[in-house]
Each structure stands twice: as structure tokens, then as C-alpha cells.
Amino acid sequence: MPQDSWVSCRQEYDDLISLLLANRGYVIQEVMTEEFKDMEEREPANSNDRVAIPGSLIGVFENIDNEVS
């Protein structure tokens, strides 16, 4: 991957991490339990509530690597 592309991807990744740290009511998790599957498009109701977003932060880099290879 060209260095300028890597720097751009890394900046977007850093922005995502910052966004998640600033909004702790949202979590990204690979395995979704039944409890979280029906919680699409909602906001945390209180400070202890969590909204799960299906996905993998590590998978982002794995997919980028696969695309470039």
C-alpha cells in the first residue's frame, strides 16, 4: 500500500477510535448476542446503557491488507 494511502487510512482509524472513546455508549463487537441484535439505530438511554455495533476494528486492517495484496 502506498504510504500516503496508509497515512489516510490510519487517520480515519484514529478518528473512529476517538469518536468511540468520546461516546462510550457505543461499542463495536464481533459477536452479537441476542440482547444486542434488535438494537439497531438507537441511542444509549443512560450512562450505563450500551449500543453494540457489529464489526471488528482489527478486521478493518485485515481487509485493507487483503485488498492491496
DOMARRO-652688 format. One record per atom (N, C-alpha, C): residue in three letters; residue number from 1; x, y, z; atom name. Coordinates in steps of 0.2 Angstrom, whole numbers, plus 5000, padded with zeros to 4 digits. Example, Ala and Ser with C-alpha at 12.3 -4.5 7.8 and 13.67 -1.06 7.14 Angstrom:
<pts>
@fike->ala torba->1 u->5066 v->4972 w->5039 pakol->N .
@fike->ala torba->1 u->5062 v->4978 w->5039 pakol->CA .
@fike->ala torba->1 u->5066 v->4984 w->5039 pakol->C .
@fike->ser torba->2 u->5064 v->4989 w->5035 pakol->N .
@fike->ser torba->2 u->5068 v->4995 w->5036 pakol->CA .
@fike->ser torba->2 u->5064 v->5000 w->5039 pakol->C .
</pts>
This chain:
<pts>
@fike->met torba->1 u->5004 v->4994 w->5000 pakol->N .
@fike->met torba->1 u->5000 v->5000 w->5000 pakol->CA .
@fike->met torba->1 u->5004 v->5006 w->5000 pakol->C .
@fike->pro torba->2 u->5003 v->5011 w->4996 pakol->N .
@fike->pro torba->2 u->5007 v->5017 w->4996 pakol->CA .
@fike->pro torba->2 u->5006 v->5021 w->5003 pakol->C .
@fike->gln torba->3 u->5012 v->5024 w->5004 pakol->N .
@fike->gln torba->3 u->5012 v->5027 w->5011 pakol->CA .
@fike->gln torba->3 u->5007 v->5032 w->5012 pakol->C .
@fike->asp torba->4 u->5005 v->5036 w->5007 pakol->N .
@fike->asp torba->4 u->5000 v->5041 w->5008 pakol->CA .
@fike->asp torba->4 u->4993 v->5038 w->5009 pakol->C .
@fike->ser torba->5 u->4992 v->5032 w->5006 pakol->N .
@fike->ser torba->5 u->4986 v->5029 w->5007 pakol->CA .
@fike->ser torba->5 u->4985 v->5026 w->5014 pakol->C .
@fike->trp torba->6 u->4991 v->5024 w->5016 pakol->N .
@fike->trp torba->6 u->4991 v->5021 w->5023 pakol->CA .
@fike->trp torba->6 u->4990 v->5027 w->5028 pakol->C .
@fike->val torba->7 u->4993 v->5032 w->5027 pakol->N .
@fike->val torba->7 u->4993 v->5038 w->5032 pakol->CA .
@fike->val torba->7 u->4985 v->5040 w->5032 pakol->C .
@fike->ser torba->8 u->4982 v->5040 w->5026 pakol->N .
@fike->ser torba->8 u->4975 v->5042 w->5026 pakol->CA .
@fike->ser torba->8 u->4971 v->5037 w->5030 pakol->C .
@fike->cys torba->9 u->4972 v->5031 w->5029 pakol->N .
@fike->cys torba->9 u->4968 v->5025 w->5032 pakol->CA .
@fike->cys torba->9 u->4969 v->5026 w->5040 pakol->C .
@fike->arg torba->10 u->4975 v->5027 w->5042 pakol->N .
@fike->arg torba->10 u->4977 v->5027 w->5049 pakol->CA .
@fike->arg torba->10 u->4973 v->5033 w->5052 pakol->C .
@fike->gln torba->11 u->4973 v->5039 w->5048 pakol->N .
@fike->gln torba->11 u->4970 v->5045 w->5051 pakol->CA .
@fike->gln torba->11 u->4962 v->5043 w->5052 pakol->C .
@fike->glu torba->12 u->4959 v->5040 w->5047 pakol->N .
@fike->glu torba->12 u->4952 v->5038 w->5048 pakol->CA .
@fike->glu torba->12 u->4951 v->5034 w->5054 pakol->C .
@fike->tyr torba->13 u->4955 v->5029 w->5055 pakol->N .
@fike->tyr torba->13 u->4955 v->5024 w->5060 pakol->CA .
@fike->tyr torba->13 u->4956 v->5028 w->5067 pakol->C .
@fike->asp torba->14 u->4961 v->5032 w->5067 pakol->N .
@fike->asp torba->14 u->4962 v->5036 w->5073 pakol->CA .
@fike->asp torba->14 u->4955 v->5040 w->5075 pakol->C .
@fike->asp torba->15 u->4952 v->5043 w->5070 pakol->N .
@fike->asp torba->15 u->4946 v->5047 w->5071 pakol->CA .
@fike->asp torba->15 u->4940 v->5043 w->5073 pakol->C .
@fike->leu torba->16 u->4940 v->5036 w->5071 pakol->N .
@fike->leu torba->16 u->4935 v->5032 w->5073 pakol->CA .
@fike->leu torba->16 u->4936 v->5030 w->5081 pakol->C .
@fike->ile torba->17 u->4942 v->5029 w->5082 pakol->N .
@fike->ile torba->17 u->4944 v->5027 w->5089 pakol->CA .
@fike->ile torba->17 u->4942 v->5033 w->5094 pakol->C .
@fike->ser torba->18 u->4944 v->5039 w->5092 pakol->N .
@fike->ser torba->18 u->4942 v->5045 w->5096 pakol->CA .
@fike->ser torba->18 u->4935 v->5046 w->5097 pakol->C .
@fike->leu torba->19 u->4931 v->5044 w->5091 pakol->N .
@fike->leu torba->19 u->4924 v->5045 w->5092 pakol->CA .
@fike->leu torba->19 u->4921 v->5040 w->5097 pakol->C .
@fike->leu torba->20 u->4924 v->5034 w->5096 pakol->N .
@fike->leu torba->20 u->4921 v->5029 w->5101 pakol->CA .
@fike->leu torba->20 u->4923 v->5030 w->5108 pakol->C .
@fike->leu torba->21 u->4929 v->5033 w->5109 pakol->N .
@fike->leu torba->21 u->4931 v->5035 w->5116 pakol->CA .
@fike->leu torba->21 u->4927 v->5041 w->5119 pakol->C .
@fike->ala torba->22 u->4925 v->5045 w->5114 pakol->N .
@fike->ala torba->22 u->4921 v->5051 w->5117 pakol->CA .
@fike->ala torba->22 u->4914 v->5049 w->5118 pakol->C .
@fike->asn torba->23 u->4911 v->5044 w->5115 pakol->N .
@fike->asn torba->23 u->4904 v->5041 w->5115 pakol->CA .
@fike->asn torba->23 u->4904 v->5034 w->5118 pakol->C .
@fike->arg torba->24 u->4906 v->5033 w->5124 pakol->N .
@fike->arg torba->24 u->4906 v->5027 w->5127 pakol->CA .
@fike->arg torba->24 u->4900 v->5023 w->5127 pakol->C .
@fike->gly torba->25 u->4895 v->5025 w->5125 pakol->N .
@fike->gly torba->25 u->4888 v->5022 w->5125 pakol->CA .
@fike->gly torba->25 u->4888 v->5017 w->5119 pakol->C .
@fike->tyr torba->26 u->4893 v->5018 w->5114 pakol->N .
@fike->tyr torba->26 u->4893 v->5013 w->5108 pakol->CA .
@fike->tyr torba->26 u->4899 v->5009 w->5109 pakol->C .
@fike->val torba->27 u->4898 v->5003 w->5107 pakol->N .
@fike->val torba->27 u->4904 v->4998 w->5107 pakol->CA .
@fike->val torba->27 u->4903 v->4994 w->5101 pakol->C .
@fike->ile torba->28 u->4909 v->4992 w->5098 pakol->N .
@fike->ile torba->28 u->4910 v->4988 w->5092 pakol->CA .
@fike->ile torba->28 u->4912 v->4981 w->5095 pakol->C .
@fike->gln torba->29 u->4908 v->4976 w->5092 pakol->N .
@fike->gln torba->29 u->4910 v->4969 w->5094 pakol->CA .
@fike->gln torba->29 u->4908 v->4964 w->5089 pakol->C .
@fike->glu torba->30 u->4913 v->4959 w->5088 pakol->N .
@fike->glu torba->30 u->4912 v->4955 w->5083 pakol->CA .
@fike->glu torba->30 u->4906 v->4950 w->5084 pakol->C .
@fike->val torba->31 u->4905 v->4947 w->5090 pakol->N .
@fike->val torba->31 u->4900 v->4943 w->5091 pakol->CA .
@fike->val torba->31 u->4894 v->4946 w->5094 pakol->C .
@fike->met torba->32 u->4888 v->4946 w->5091 pakol->N .
@fike->met torba->32 u->4882 v->4949 w->5094 pakol->CA .
@fike->met torba->32 u->4878 v->4944 w->5097 pakol->C .
@fike->thr torba->33 u->4876 v->4946 w->5103 pakol->N .
@fike->thr torba->33 u->4872 v->4942 w->5107 pakol->CA .
@fike->thr torba->33 u->4865 v->4944 w->5105 pakol->C .
@fike->glu torba->34 u->4860 v->4939 w->5107 pakol->N .
@fike->glu torba->34 u->4853 v->4940 w->5106 pakol->CA .
@fike->glu torba->34 u->4851 v->4947 w->5108 pakol->C .
@fike->glu torba->35 u->4853 v->4949 w->5114 pakol->N .
@fike->glu torba->35 u->4852 v->4955 w->5118 pakol->CA .
@fike->glu torba->35 u->4853 v->4961 w->5113 pakol->C .
@fike->phe torba->36 u->4858 v->4961 w->5109 pakol->N .
@fike->phe torba->36 u->4860 v->4967 w->5105 pakol->CA .
@fike->phe torba->36 u->4857 v->4967 w->5098 pakol->C .
@fike->lys torba->37 u->4855 v->4961 w->5096 pakol->N .
@fike->lys torba->37 u->4853 v->4960 w->5089 pakol->CA .
@fike->lys torba->37 u->4847 v->4965 w->5087 pakol->C .
@fike->asp torba->38 u->4843 v->4966 w->5091 pakol->N .
@fike->asp torba->38 u->4837 v->4970 w->5090 pakol->CA .
@fike->asp torba->38 u->4838 v->4978 w->5091 pakol->C .
@fike->met torba->39 u->4844 v->4980 w->5092 pakol->N .
@fike->met torba->39 u->4845 v->4987 w->5095 pakol->CA .
@fike->met torba->39 u->4848 v->4991 w->5089 pakol->C .
@fike->glu torba->40 u->4846 v->4990 w->5083 pakol->N .
@fike->glu torba->40 u->4848 v->4994 w->5078 pakol->CA .
@fike->glu torba->40 u->4845 v->5001 w->5078 pakol->C .
@fike->glu torba->41 u->4850 v->5006 w->5076 pakol->N .
@fike->glu torba->41 u->4848 v->5013 w->5076 pakol->CA .
@fike->glu torba->41 u->4844 v->5016 w->5082 pakol->C .
@fike->arg torba->42 u->4848 v->5015 w->5087 pakol->N .
@fike->arg torba->42 u->4845 v->5018 w->5094 pakol->CA .
@fike->arg torba->42 u->4851 v->5021 w->5097 pakol->C .
@fike->glu torba->43 u->4849 v->5025 w->5102 pakol->N .
@fike->glu torba->43 u->4855 v->5028 w->5106 pakol->CA .
@fike->glu torba->43 u->4854 v->5026 w->5113 pakol->C .
@fike->pro torba->44 u->4860 v->5026 w->5117 pakol->N .
@fike->pro torba->44 u->4860 v->5024 w->5124 pakol->CA .
@fike->pro torba->44 u->4855 v->5028 w->5128 pakol->C .
@fike->ala torba->45 u->4851 v->5024 w->5132 pakol->N .
@fike->ala torba->45 u->4846 v->5028 w->5136 pakol->CA .
@fike->ala torba->45 u->4849 v->5031 w->5142 pakol->C .
@fike->asn torba->46 u->4855 v->5028 w->5145 pakol->N .
@fike->asn torba->46 u->4858 v->5031 w->5150 pakol->CA .
@fike->asn torba->46 u->4865 v->5030 w->5150 pakol->C .
@fike->ser torba->47 u->4869 v->5032 w->5155 pakol->N .
@fike->ser torba->47 u->4876 v->5031 w->5155 pakol->CA .
@fike->ser torba->47 u->4879 v->5024 w->5156 pakol->C .
@fike->asn torba->48 u->4874 v->5020 w->5158 pakol->N .
@fike->asn torba->48 u->4876 v->5013 w->5159 pakol->CA .
@fike->asn torba->48 u->4874 v->5009 w->5153 pakol->C .
@fike->asp torba->49 u->4870 v->5011 w->5149 pakol->N .
@fike->asp torba->49 u->4867 v->5008 w->5143 pakol->CA .
@fike->asp torba->49 u->4872 v->5008 w->5137 pakol->C .
@fike->arg torba->50 u->4872 v->5002 w->5133 pakol->N .
@fike->arg torba->50 u->4877 v->5002 w->5128 pakol->CA .
@fike->arg torba->50 u->4873 v->5000 w->5121 pakol->C .
@fike->val torba->51 u->4875 v->5003 w->5116 pakol->N .
@fike->val torba->51 u->4873 v->5001 w->5109 pakol->CA .
@fike->val torba->51 u->4879 v->4997 w->5106 pakol->C .
@fike->ala torba->52 u->4878 v->4991 w->5104 pakol->N .
@fike->ala torba->52 u->4883 v->4987 w->5100 pakol->CA .
@fike->ala torba->52 u->4882 v->4988 w->5093 pakol->C .
@fike->ile torba->53 u->4888 v->4989 w->5090 pakol->N .
@fike->ile torba->53 u->4889 v->4990 w->5083 pakol->CA .
@fike->ile torba->53 u->4892 v->4984 w->5080 pakol->C .
@fike->pro torba->54 u->4889 v->4980 w->5076 pakol->N .
@fike->pro torba->54 u->4893 v->4974 w->5074 pakol->CA .
@fike->pro torba->54 u->4899 v->4975 w->5069 pakol->C .
@fike->gly torba->55 u->4904 v->4972 w->5071 pakol->N .
@fike->gly torba->55 u->4910 v->4973 w->5067 pakol->CA .
@fike->gly torba->55 u->4917 v->4972 w->5070 pakol->C .
@fike->ser torba->56 u->4922 v->4973 w->5067 pakol->N .
@fike->ser torba->56 u->4929 v->4972 w->5070 pakol->CA .
@fike->ser torba->56 u->4934 v->4977 w->5068 pakol->C .
@fike->leu torba->57 u->4937 v->4980 w->5073 pakol->N .
@fike->leu torba->57 u->4942 v->4986 w->5072 pakol->CA .
@fike->leu torba->57 u->4948 v->4983 w->5069 pakol->C .
@fike->ile torba->58 u->4950 v->4977 w->5071 pakol->N .
@fike->ile torba->58 u->4956 v->4973 w->5068 pakol->CA .
@fike->ile torba->58 u->4954 v->4971 w->5061 pakol->C .
@fike->gly torba->59 u->4948 v->4969 w->5060 pakol->N .
@fike->gly torba->59 u->4946 v->4967 w->5053 pakol->CA .
@fike->gly torba->59 u->4947 v->4972 w->5048 pakol->C .
@fike->val torba->60 u->4946 v->4978 w->5050 pakol->N .
@fike->val torba->60 u->4947 v->4984 w->5045 pakol->CA .
@fike->val torba->60 u->4954 v->4983 w->5042 pakol->C .
@fike->phe torba->61 u->4959 v->4983 w->5046 pakol->N .
@fike->phe torba->61 u->4966 v->4982 w->5043 pakol->CA .
@fike->phe torba->61 u->4967 v->4976 w->5039 pakol->C .
@fike->glu torba->62 u->4964 v->4970 w->5042 pakol->N .
@fike->glu torba->62 u->4965 v->4964 w->5038 pakol->CA .
@fike->glu torba->62 u->4962 v->4965 w->5031 pakol->C .
@fike->asn torba->63 u->4956 v->4968 w->5031 pakol->N .
@fike->asn torba->63 u->4953 v->4969 w->5024 pakol->CA .
@fike->asn torba->63 u->4957 v->4973 w->5019 pakol->C .
@fike->ile torba->64 u->4959 v->4979 w->5022 pakol->N .
@fike->ile torba->64 u->4964 v->4983 w->5018 pakol->CA .
@fike->ile torba->64 u->4970 v->4979 w->5016 pakol->C .
@fike->asp torba->65 u->4973 v->4975 w->5020 pakol->N .
@fike->asp torba->65 u->4979 v->4971 w->5018 pakol->CA .
@fike->asp torba->65 u->4977 v->4966 w->5012 pakol->C .
@fike->asn torba->66 u->4971 v->4963 w->5013 pakol->N .
@fike->asn torba->66 u->4968 v->4959 w->5008 pakol->CA .
@fike->asn torba->66 u->4967 v->4962 w->5001 pakol->C .
@fike->glu torba->67 u->4964 v->4968 w->5001 pakol->N .
@fike->glu torba->67 u->4963 v->4972 w->4995 pakol->CA .
@fike->glu torba->67 u->4969 v->4974 w->4991 pakol->C .
@fike->val torba->68 u->4975 v->4975 w->4995 pakol->N .
@fike->val torba->68 u->4981 v->4978 w->4992 pakol->CA .
@fike->val torba->68 u->4985 v->4972 w->4990 pakol->C .
@fike->ser torba->69 u->4985 v->4966 w->4993 pakol->N .
@fike->ser torba->69 u->4989 v->4960 w->4991 pakol->CA .
@fike->ser torba->69 u->4987 v->4957 w->4985 pakol->C .
</pts>
